[in-house]
Amino acid sequence: MPQSFDEIYAPKAMSLDELFAAIRPPPLLPVNYQPSDDNSAFTPGSSASAANMRQPIPPDRSWAGVQSAPLTSFGAPQTPVTPIAANMPSGPLNSVVPRSYADDPTNRRLQTLHPAVRQDFADFLDDANNQLGIKLRVGEGFRSSAKQAAEYAKGRTAPGPVSTWARPGESYHQYGMATDLAQLLPKGAVEFNNVPWDEIAKIAASHGIDWGGRFSPPDKGHFEKSLGHSTQQLRSLAPMMSPSPVPSACDLPQPR
């Protein structure tokens, strides 16, 4: 029975092998190169056998018309290089640290954050210092699954008070997208309670960073940037590994 036009051209379910077979490009046809002024440079393609031979292209032709183009022509952003402050401690190349003050523990723990949010947190810490005169220390950034499990066990199946409501896999710390902060005082001391977290949270919000003080129960020293991803979505990705063994601050609470 003859098929109608719609039946012939109706979409059909295809396997990947059938799909790639259908879109496979045709074989390359022989190319005849025209002789140049220098006939010794290559063999003319005047015969069938010569047409199928690999024939060199003279250098003057292969590079003719090739011009280097600046990156700006491709729309690539031109990021100016920002000099590091003279009193900034040395660190690995491409490390992201606050520019307005130096704190080694903060600098090390910032490097454990996911690269997609690391610069945002460093800029947030700079703005808190520049606008409020408050230097913040990162008490913890990335947290391993084992550490999250140990924290969640406190007050439940392990001694100690409850320190987090997030089960393993449910904390943005495990994806390098959260920090626990405290105010850095002279001589390396820290303050967690008597801190204007509301004002700091406004600066964090300008960088797209959410404040744990709005959680229930509140977690005032906690700041996170999810980039619109839930922890359930992040769990479907490959687990993040801490880039280096960075100790957590034992003098800070370890909430959420």
C-alpha positions as CSV (number, residue, x, y, z in Angstrom):
1,M,0.0,0.0,0.0
2,P,1.6,3.3,-1.0
3,Q,2.5,5.7,1.9
4,S,1.3,9.2,2.1
5,F,3.6,12.2,2.2
6,D,3.1,12.6,6.0
7,E,3.8,8.9,6.6
8,I,7.1,9.1,4.6
9,Y,8.3,12.2,6.4
10,A,7.0,11.5,9.9
11,P,9.6,11.5,12.6
12,K,10.8,8.1,13.5
13,A,12.5,6.8,16.7
14,M,16.1,6.2,16.0
15,S,18.9,4.7,18.0
16,L,22.2,6.6,18.4
17,D,23.9,4.4,15.9
18,E,21.1,4.9,13.3
19,L,21.2,8.7,14.0
20,F,25.0,9.0,13.4
21,A,24.7,6.7,10.3
22,A,22.1,9.0,8.9
23,I,24.1,12.2,9.4
24,R,27.5,10.7,8.4
25,P,29.1,13.2,5.9
26,P,29.8,12.0,2.4
27,P,33.4,10.9,1.5
28,L,35.9,13.6,0.6
29,L,36.4,14.0,-3.1
30,P,39.8,14.3,-4.7
31,V,41.1,17.9,-4.9
32,N,43.1,19.2,-7.8
33,Y,45.7,21.8,-6.9
34,Q,46.5,24.3,-9.6
35,P,50.2,24.6,-10.2
36,S,52.0,27.7,-8.9
37,D,54.8,29.6,-10.4
38,D,57.2,27.2,-8.7
39,N,56.4,23.9,-10.3
40,S,59.0,22.1,-8.3
41,A,57.1,22.8,-5.0
42,F,54.4,20.2,-5.7
43,T,53.1,17.8,-8.3
44,P,50.4,19.2,-10.7
45,G,47.1,17.4,-10.4
46,S,46.6,16.9,-14.1
47,S,46.1,13.2,-14.0
48,A,43.7,10.9,-12.1
49,S,46.6,9.3,-10.2
50,A,48.0,12.7,-9.3
51,A,44.6,13.9,-8.1
52,N,44.5,11.2,-5.5
53,M,48.0,11.9,-4.2
54,R,48.7,14.0,-1.1
55,Q,50.1,17.2,-2.5
56,P,52.0,19.7,-0.4
57,I,50.7,23.3,-0.2
58,P,53.4,26.0,-0.6
59,P,54.1,28.0,2.6
60,D,53.3,31.2,0.8
61,R,49.8,29.9,0.1
62,S,49.1,28.1,3.4
63,W,49.8,31.3,5.4
64,A,48.3,33.8,2.9
65,G,45.7,36.0,4.4
66,V,46.1,34.5,7.9
67,Q,46.1,37.4,10.3
68,S,46.3,37.3,14.1
69,A,43.2,38.8,15.7
70,P,42.9,40.4,19.1
71,L,40.7,38.6,21.7
72,T,38.3,41.5,21.7
73,S,37.1,40.7,18.3
74,F,35.7,37.4,19.7
75,G,33.9,39.1,22.6
76,A,36.3,37.7,25.2
77,P,36.4,39.9,28.4
78,Q,39.6,41.7,29.0
79,T,40.0,41.5,32.8
80,P,42.5,43.9,34.1
81,V,45.2,42.5,36.5
82,T,44.7,43.7,40.0
83,P,47.9,44.0,42.0
84,I,48.1,42.2,45.3
85,A,48.6,44.4,48.4
86,A,52.2,44.6,49.5
87,N,51.4,43.1,52.9
88,M,49.5,40.2,51.4
89,P,51.1,36.9,52.3
90,S,52.4,34.8,49.4
91,G,50.2,32.0,48.2
92,P,49.6,29.7,45.2
93,L,49.1,31.2,41.8
94,N,45.5,32.2,41.0
95,S,44.5,32.1,44.7
96,V,41.6,34.3,45.6
97,V,42.0,36.3,48.8
98,P,40.7,39.5,50.3
99,R,42.7,42.5,49.0
100,S,42.0,44.9,51.9
101,Y,43.4,42.8,54.8
102,A,45.6,39.8,55.5
103,D,44.5,36.7,57.4
104,D,46.2,33.4,56.7
105,P,43.4,31.1,57.9
106,T,40.8,33.0,55.9
107,N,43.0,33.0,52.8
108,R,43.6,29.2,53.1
109,R,39.9,28.4,53.6
110,L,38.7,30.5,50.8
111,Q,40.6,28.3,48.4
112,T,38.5,25.3,49.5
113,L,35.3,27.0,48.1
114,H,33.9,26.2,44.7
115,P,35.6,28.3,42.0
116,A,32.2,29.6,40.9
117,V,31.7,31.4,44.2
118,R,35.2,31.9,45.6
119,Q,35.7,35.4,44.2
120,D,32.2,36.5,45.3
121,F,33.1,35.6,48.9
122,A,36.4,37.3,48.7
123,D,34.8,40.5,47.4
124,F,32.1,40.3,50.1
125,L,34.8,40.1,52.8
126,D,36.5,43.1,51.3
127,D,33.3,45.2,51.1
128,A,32.5,44.3,54.8
129,N,36.0,45.6,55.8
130,N,35.9,48.7,53.5
131,Q,32.3,49.7,54.3
132,L,31.9,48.7,58.0
133,G,35.5,48.4,59.1
134,I,34.9,44.8,60.1
135,K,37.4,42.1,59.2
136,L,35.8,38.7,58.9
137,R,37.5,35.4,59.4
138,V,36.4,32.3,57.5
139,G,36.1,29.6,60.2
140,E,35.1,26.9,57.7
141,G,34.5,26.6,54.0
142,F,34.4,23.2,52.4
143,R,33.3,20.4,54.7
144,S,33.6,16.8,53.8
145,S,30.7,14.3,54.0
146,A,32.4,12.6,56.9
147,K,32.7,15.8,58.8
148,Q,29.1,16.7,58.1
149,A,28.0,13.3,59.4
150,A,30.0,13.8,62.6
151,E,28.5,17.3,63.1
152,Y,25.0,16.0,62.5
153,A,25.6,13.2,65.1
154,K,26.3,15.7,67.9
155,G,23.4,15.9,70.3
156,R,21.8,12.9,68.6
157,T,23.9,9.8,68.6
158,A,27.1,11.5,69.8
159,P,27.9,13.6,72.8
160,G,27.6,17.4,72.7
161,P,25.0,19.9,71.7
162,V,23.3,19.9,68.4
163,S,25.5,21.9,66.0
164,T,23.7,21.5,62.6
165,W,20.3,20.6,61.3
166,A,21.6,19.5,57.9
167,R,22.2,15.8,57.3
168,P,25.1,14.7,55.1
169,G,24.5,15.9,51.6
170,E,22.1,18.7,52.7
171,S,24.7,21.4,53.6
172,Y,26.1,23.8,51.0
173,H,29.4,23.4,52.9
174,Q,29.8,20.0,51.2
175,Y,29.8,21.6,47.8
176,G,32.2,24.4,48.7
177,M,29.4,27.0,48.5
178,A,29.1,28.1,52.1
179,T,31.2,29.7,54.9
180,D,31.0,30.1,58.6
181,L,32.3,33.5,59.6
182,A,33.3,35.5,62.8
183,Q,34.7,38.9,63.3
184,L,38.4,39.0,63.4
185,L,39.8,41.0,66.4
186,P,43.3,42.3,67.1
187,K,45.9,39.6,67.8
188,G,43.9,36.9,66.1
189,A,41.0,36.7,68.5
190,V,37.5,36.3,67.1
191,E,34.0,37.5,68.1
192,F,30.8,35.7,67.1
193,N,28.0,37.1,69.2
194,N,28.5,40.8,69.4
195,V,28.7,41.4,65.6
196,P,26.3,43.5,63.4
197,W,25.3,40.5,61.3
198,D,22.3,42.4,59.9
199,E,24.5,45.0,58.3
200,I,27.0,42.4,57.1
201,A,24.1,40.4,55.6
202,K,23.1,43.5,53.5
203,I,26.6,43.5,51.9
204,A,26.5,39.8,51.4
205,A,23.2,40.2,49.5
206,S,24.8,42.6,47.1
207,H,27.0,39.7,46.1
208,G,24.1,37.2,45.8
209,I,25.1,35.5,49.0
210,D,22.4,34.4,51.4
211,W,22.5,34.8,55.2
212,G,21.8,32.0,57.6
213,G,20.3,34.5,60.1
214,R,17.1,34.1,58.2
215,F,17.0,30.3,58.7
216,S,14.8,28.6,61.2
217,P,16.5,28.3,63.6
218,P,18.8,31.2,62.8
219,D,22.5,30.5,61.9
220,K,24.0,34.0,62.1
221,G,27.5,33.3,61.1
222,H,26.6,31.2,58.1
223,F,26.6,32.5,54.6
224,E,26.0,30.6,51.4
225,K,25.7,31.1,47.6
226,S,23.7,28.3,45.9
227,L,23.7,29.8,42.4
228,G,20.0,28.6,42.2
229,H,20.9,25.0,42.9
230,S,19.3,23.0,45.7
231,T,21.4,20.5,47.6
232,Q,19.3,17.8,46.1
233,Q,20.4,18.9,42.6
234,L,24.0,19.2,43.8
235,R,23.9,15.6,45.2
236,S,23.4,14.3,41.6
237,L,26.8,15.7,40.6
238,A,30.2,14.3,41.3
239,P,31.2,14.9,45.0
240,M,33.5,17.8,45.5
241,M,36.8,17.1,47.1
242,S,38.7,19.6,49.3
243,P,41.7,20.9,47.2
244,S,44.0,20.7,50.2
245,P,43.8,19.7,53.9
246,V,42.7,22.9,55.5
247,P,42.0,22.9,59.3
248,S,38.8,24.3,60.5
249,A,38.7,26.8,63.3
250,C,38.1,25.0,66.6
251,D,37.2,28.2,68.3
252,L,34.1,28.8,66.2
253,P,30.7,27.2,66.3
254,Q,30.1,24.7,63.5
255,P,26.5,25.4,62.6
256,R,24.5,24.1,59.6
